[in-house]
Amino acid sequence: METVSIGYHREDGDFAVLATLNNNDGHMSDNAFGELVGYVASKLCRQLVCEMVVLERQDAPDYVEVE
């Protein structure tokens, strides 16, 4: 798992993306990245009081230009 989107399924069936994380460049070990994903999903779940879903997908670019 290198890229994930974390969010929830809305009543209309769409997926609401709340966070995207990537480890495409391997900055973290697989275990450390998995722990980060779990932590973020857990924090969002507690704050929003709803079940979070973690999808292995890429919804944001790896790199962006900062002007």
CORMOMO-V372169 format. One record per residue. RES is the residue in three letters. PHI is phi in degrees with one decimal (999 if undefined). NEAR is the number of other C-alpha atoms within 8 Angstrom. Layout:
BEGIN
RES,PHI,NEAR
RES,PHI,NEAR
END
This chain:
BEGIN
MET,999,5
GLU,-119.9,7
THR,-136.1,12
VAL,-140.8,14
SER,-119.3,15
ILE,-117.4,13
GLY,-176.2,13
TYR,-146.6,11
HIS,-86.4,9
ARG,-75.9,8
GLU,-61.0,5
ASP,-83.4,4
GLY,96.1,6
ASP,-71.0,7
PHE,-101.6,8
ALA,-88.7,8
VAL,-81.8,9
LEU,-106.0,7
ALA,-154.9,7
THR,-126.4,12
LEU,-133.4,8
ASN,-139.4,9
ASN,-132.7,10
ASN,-60.8,8
ASP,-90.0,4
GLY,66.7,6
HIS,-65.2,6
MET,-121.1,8
SER,-69.0,7
ASP,-57.6,7
ASN,-65.2,7
ALA,-64.0,8
PHE,-64.8,10
GLY,-60.3,8
GLU,-64.8,8
LEU,-62.6,8
VAL,-58.5,10
GLY,-61.4,8
TYR,-63.8,8
VAL,-62.2,8
ALA,-61.8,13
SER,-64.9,9
LYS,-62.5,8
LEU,-63.6,10
CYS,-59.7,11
ARG,-67.2,8
GLN,-71.7,6
LEU,-97.8,6
VAL,50.6,7
CYS,-151.7,7
GLU,-72.1,6
MET,-93.9,11
VAL,-118.1,9
VAL,-109.9,9
LEU,-111.8,7
GLU,-81.8,9
ARG,-163.4,7
GLN,-117.4,10
ASP,-108.5,6
ALA,-140.2,5
PRO,-67.8,6
ASP,-69.7,6
TYR,-136.1,4
VAL,-133.9,5
GLU,-81.9,4
VAL,-106.4,3
GLU,-86.5,2
END
